[in-house]
Amino acid sequence: MTIKLDNVGIAVRDIEAAIAFFTDLGLELEGRQTVSGEWADTAVGLDGNHAKIAMLRTPDGHGRLELFEYIHPEAIETTPTQPNEIGMHRVAFQVDDIEQALATAAKHGCYPLRGVANYEDVYKLTYVRGPSGIIVMLAEDLR
């Protein structure tokens, strides 16, 4: 059996805001649609599942994000995930200029949780609170 990571799915409260944030960071919009029906109910495990979805990919083609905004059932708001909570908690991107990436994030009202760290002069990295409370790690390779 072979296995390959296809994408990471993230539920968002405003798909347009999330698309704008991630495309401004450099991801490319691959496609979008609205999904519903018995197959969607079965796959996701929710009756009456109806959602707007968008697939984004990194320019190198190796990573993809699937964003989805629920139309039905109604989305459930939760408190933003903290870095030490069990479960899915962040998506990470390597960038070539962390200051430029932070300036782009700031245009969307998204800022580091604390600041930018320097890990042994190998990486500059930070966690940013993105749209819908998503934690986004940005890392610049200093080597």
Order of alpha helices (4+ residues) and beta strands (2+ residues): beta-alpha-beta-alpha-beta-beta-beta-alpha-beta-beta-beta
